């Protein structure tokens, strides 16, 4: 998150929140997560314009919410880290592919287009900005394993 340029988007707000916590003087641990598997459809919805999903050419290493929760629980019962740690999934994708897989699995036929000038949550990250940094904890659940085990969405008739 601190690799994303400061441009007033969602990442700026998250970074300001982290700085406030760090400056409080209270011992703390901050866990940063890469994009969640569960958020692919939300990413698509926020990037939809005129019936098409438009995403920038970014690399992502998404992770399961369950893996994040388990790592967070471990951190919560441990001594404060005094800073931030990162967690990511085991596989790297283009953001377009990550979203396209999720939409196809839910029979969502919106086209997913890659545009260099499309924002991501109000920010304009560089290609590699959303990947975890060195020393990140890499969870083991793959995107395919997560898909196989997730609840099937209800279909209304």
Steps between C-alpha positions, in 0.01 A plus 500: 500500500783741570626429147186652343545865407325748725215624281200536728353154434410224745865418557570853623227464761632161613854634529379800705319258733820296544707811573247611763522160672879491485528853646265417788785346694288197583672171420326357196509262210373594154417232246489595134334260262516475125167489317261240636361219286160597637535857367538425129133573422511823703810607308310427178197698618706806591680483164188455286418775254246469219459127566871416477755450775802724442807426710858623483785261405595402854651187648327360810565212739155451656437311820213321672316689774522183713880504471508869595274435802720212619818707471333797667389277790860385543626860498227611743610255772871573448711790618440821303710511186561873526420548135343346194517148357358378171316189390444383144378193317731252327422601139552811295251613231426797284210692660300450181539120518418493872172686438420311179527161676266612778240638260509193274450271798188695597375506136543878493549589135643851542811540286819576692720751319849616593561873470824666604319811628225328698516573874498233768288605799571863420875450476737453209744235619793389291500144360673337799376727785230259627736205541629417847840620606794286609434303816124475450328193639384290205183304573448159341141509370499529120229680306376166360487339846303797629253482207439130556423554868293820483122505534315499169325834436119485500335546165168684498238383254 
